[in-house]
């Protein structure tokens, strides 16, 4: 079975969008890492595009974003995953 990896360019862009959500919510990496049940060092790698977030991480980031009224109205899966459509700004 062939495993497909995400491109490094995509990972950097995804990490930047995750960081944008985190900073909008005024979370530091440590606090978001605790929420995602991962290490702060892993969170740093994800935001830098050096590691892939798991589906659990993406689901929990979207769930956390939905606790904020503005993000609930504006943050879409298309923006989070692809940078398209509505987003944080």
Residue pairs with C-beta under 8 A, 6 or more apart in sequence:
5 52
6 14
6 52
8 49
11 49
11 50
11 51
11 52
12 48
12 49
13 49
13 83
14 49
14 53
14 81
15 46
15 47
15 48
15 49
16 47
16 49
17 79
17 80
17 83
17 87
17 88
18 46
18 47
18 53
18 61
18 80
19 47
20 87
20 88
20 89
21 61
21 64
21 65
21 71
21 75
21 80
21 88
22 28
22 29
22 32
22 47
24 68
24 71
24 88
25 64
25 65
25 68
25 71
27 35
29 40
29 43
29 44
29 47
30 40
30 43
32 43
32 61
32 64
33 39
33 40
33 42
33 43
35 60
35 64
36 43
36 56
36 57
36 60
36 61
38 57
42 51
45 51
46 52
46 53
46 57
53 61
58 80
58 81
61 80
62 75
62 77
62 80
65 71
65 72
65 75
65 80
66 72
66 75
71 88
74 86
74 87
74 88
75 86
75 87
75 88
76 85
76 86
76 87
78 84
78 85
78 86
79 85
79 86
79 87
79 88
80 87
